[in-house]
């Protein structure tokens, strides 16, 4: 599952205002171990920080802070019959490092959000031909289907609220978006419209566990990370920078 909210500025905005803002909530099986935002690939990707999937070694979200690139992955429907697909986390690392090939490796379906100082794009892979398109200026939501997909209940319910909640000025620009999430948490986590989710009633073991916020512009990428107090339960989340280098 997972949910991403992204705001892309107008291309003619002043340089100082051409910063892409992103908030990403990760839904995963709580029993699947992860490492928080940090530099977990010193040999293969020394410039990257990210949230590591310990089991497969890849990332859910990764960024090159100095290079100003960020990528984050959301699952799509599983549509391939390969009994041993590659890990989708490899795709995230390759994209953040700027060396993702034109054709993704054989994996289960995914949406990949890619951001750099020039703009943002969405790469969709469901077992056929990869489809990539630019994310236009404005505020958008992505989940397990297409950009701003009105058939996704949480998008239909909350996209307008995120668009109305413009990022704040200053260092804690994400607070208006967190307020939308706080409001949405009044829904039961198994509700189709919930953002903070418990997907077990829908046949998946995943629950909302953590979130990241990021700013990407000409000065690079800044990412912060925070964990929910318990799976599928909203509460005070302390957003902090990446762990120190190994």
C-alpha positions, -999 to +999 in steps of 0.1 A: +000+000+000+017+032+012+007+068+005+027+097-010+017+134-010+038+156-032+038+193-041+055+204-073+060+242-078+053+261-110+083+261-134+084+299-135+085+303-097+115+321-083+145+298-078+142+299-040+106+287-043+113+259-067+114+233-040+095+200-043+079+189-010+070+153-003+055+133+025+055+095+024+039+070+048+051+035+047+028+005+052+046-028+058+044-060+078+056-050+113+074-083+115+096-074+085+127-057+100+139-023+087+166+003+096+156+040+099+168+067+076+206+063+073+236+055+052+232+017+050+250+011+016+286+023+022+301-001-004+275+000-032+259+034-028+280+055-004+262+088-013+228+075-004+207+076+027+175+057+030+151+035+049+165+000+045+146-032+042+168-055+062+156-087+047+162-079+010+188-052+015+172-025-006+153+006+003+117+018+005+129+054+002+164+067-007+180+100-014+213+115-025+213+145-003+241+164-021+230+153-056+194+163-050+177+131-060+151+111-041+130+080-049+102+062-030+083+031-039+046+021-035+033-013-044+009-019-072-011-051-078+011-081-082+008-091-118+038-113-128+041-150-125+079-152-119+083-174-088+115-155-077+112-118-087+139-093-078+135-070-049+117-038-056+141-021-032+169-024-057+149-001-080+147+026-053+185+026-048+192+027-085+168+056-091+182+076-062+217+070-075+207+082-110+215+049-127+180+032-131+180+015-165+152+022-190+135-011-183+130-021-146+142-055-134+117-083-131+098-074-099+062-073-086+043-042-097+052-008-083+048+029-085+081+047-082+082+084-075+114+101-087+123+136-077+152+159-085+157+197-088+143+197-123+110+181-113+092+149-103+080+118-122+060+087-117+072+053-131+045+027-132+053-010-137+027-037-137+045-065-157+040-050-191+057-019-206+070+006-180+051+038-181+066+071-169+051+105-168+060+139-153+041+149-122+027+183-130+028+214-108+004+213-079-003+190-049-009+153-057-014+119-040-002+085-051-011+051-036-014+017-053-029+029-085-024+060-106-016+097-098-046+113-081-067+082-089-103+090-079-110+053-075-086+051-045-109+060-016-082+077+005-073+099-025-109+107-032-114+117+004-083+136+013-067+151-019-087+183-016-076+187+020-039+183+012-043+208-017-059+233+007-032+228+033-003+246+017+031+238+032+040+263+059+069+288+058+101+279+077+117+247+089+086+228+098+068+232+065+051+198+069+028+207+098-002+216+077+000+182+060+004+164+094-028+182+105-047+166+076-033+132+087-043+139+123-078+146+111-079+115+089-068+094+119-103+098+133-113+070+108-108+034+118-074+022+104-092-005+084-115+020+067-109+023+029-105+060+033-079+059+061-044+072+055-029+057+086-038+021+078-043-014+090-046-034+058-052-068+075-090-066+070-083-063+033-061-094+032-026-079+036-004-081+067+008-045+063+001-015+086+013+021+086+046+022+105+066+053+097+068+084+076+093+106+059+092+142+047+115+156+021+124+188+003+143+187-030+157+217-048+188+232-063+206+230-030+200+192-026+176+170-008+167+172+029+149+142+044+135+136+079+122+103+094+098+094+122+080+063+134+044+060+146+040+052+183+026+018+173+015+002+140-016+018+124-019+043+153-014+080+148+003+099+176+031+124+181+058+117+155+093+131+160+108+138+126+146+137+127+175+137+102+193+106+090+214+085+113+251+093+113+274+077+087+288+043+095 
